Amino acid sequence: MTATERLARISEEPIDERAVRDAVEAAECGAVVMFHGIVRDHDGGRGVRALDYRAHPDAERFIADCVDSESARSGLRLAAVHRVGALRIGDAALVAAASAPHRAEAFDAVERLVERIKREVPIWKRQHYADGVSEWVGL
């Protein structure tokens, strides 16, 4: 997969999970590992009713850098899409995928990619709690 074919995006629309999988599948790969980061209904002992993600204008460049450099490091096909905007409980906020000839490499690669995206891509989360309070998390 070339850099022009890779899938690394920030999206305001619901994530097309099949497109993420399609971006990494290959005949030589016996394993496709996908990570789905889903909005949950609690955090830190508090009920959560929804959240908003906001991204820096250059966030897509950052996520592309993560995908490209992790792909170069591992030699594997990787893809990731992070959603921004208003999300509800159960919505996918991040979908990442890796494919490899064997499962161990794919599991390792997708975990490294997700951790790197969380650490390096300038995206911020505002949680709306069940008690009516809203706050930015991780700033």
N, C-alpha and C positions, 0 to 999 in steps of 0.2 A: 504494500500500500504506500503510495507516495504522499507527500505532505499535502498536495492539492486534493487527494481523495479522502484524507482523514476526517473524522467527525469529531469536532470539539467546538461546542457552542454554548452560548447563553441564550435562553429562550423565554419569552413571555407567554408562550403557548404551552399546553400540556405536552410532556415529553413523549415522543413517538418511540416507545421502547423497542419495537421491532426494527426501526431504523438503526438504533444503536447496535443491536445484535447483528444486523445485516452488514454493518460497517466493519465488523471484525471477522466474520465467518470466512473460512477458506477451506478448500478441499484437503489441504495438508494438516489441518488442525482437528484433533480429536476431542478438544475441550474448549468450550465457551463458558466463561464464568462472568456472570452479571451481578452487579451490585445495584440495589434499588434503595435509595435513601428516602424513606416515607415519613410524612408529617405524622407525628404521634399525638395522642391526646393528653400527654403529661410531660413535665420536665421538672426535675428537682423537687418532687413531691407536690407540685401544683398542677391543677387541671389546665390544659391548653385547649382553646376553642378554634384557633386559626393562627396563621403567621404570615408575615410579609418578608420577602427577600428583596434587597436592593443591591445593585451592582455598580461598581465604578465603571465609567465609560470604556475603559481599557480591559475590562474583565475577560472578554472573549480572547484577547491576545494572551492573557495569563493562562487561561485554561488550555489554549492551544500549545503554549510553551510546555505545560505540564505533560500533556499527551505526547507531544513530539519528543521531549527529552526522556520520558520513561519508556517510550517505544524504542528509542535509540539505545538506551541502557540495556533493555531486556531483549531486544530483537523481535518483539512480539507486536501483534496488531492490537491497538488500543483505541477506545473511543469514550467520550464523555459528553453529557449534556446536563447543564444545571439550569433549573427554572428560576425565574424571578417574578415578582409581583405577589398578588394575594393568593395564598394556598390554603386549602382546607385539610382537615384531618383525612388521612388516607391518600392524599396526593403525593406523587413522586416529585421530590425536590432535586434529586441527583440520580442519574442513571449512568453507570460506567460499565464497560465491558472489556474483556481481554480474551484472546484466543491463543492457543498453543497446541503443540502436538500432544502434550500430556497435561493433566489437571493441575499438578503441583505448581508448575510455572505460571499457569493462568491465574490461580488463586493468589499467588504471591504478587503478580503484576497488578491485578486489580486492587488489591489492598494498598500497595504502595502508591498507586495512582490516586485513589480516594483520599488517602492521608495527605498527599501532596496538594491536591486541590483544596482541601479544607485549610491547609496551612498557608497557601500562597495566593489563592485567587481572592481578590478584594470583593467579597460578597458579605453583606450584613443581614442579620435576621432580627426582626421585631416580632416578639411573641405576644399574642393576645390571650390573656388568661381567663379562666372561667369566672373569676371574681370581678371582671371588668377592667382590671389593670393591664396596661400594655407596657412593655419595656424592650429596649434593644439588648441583644444577648451577644456576648463575645467581642464587645468593643474595647 
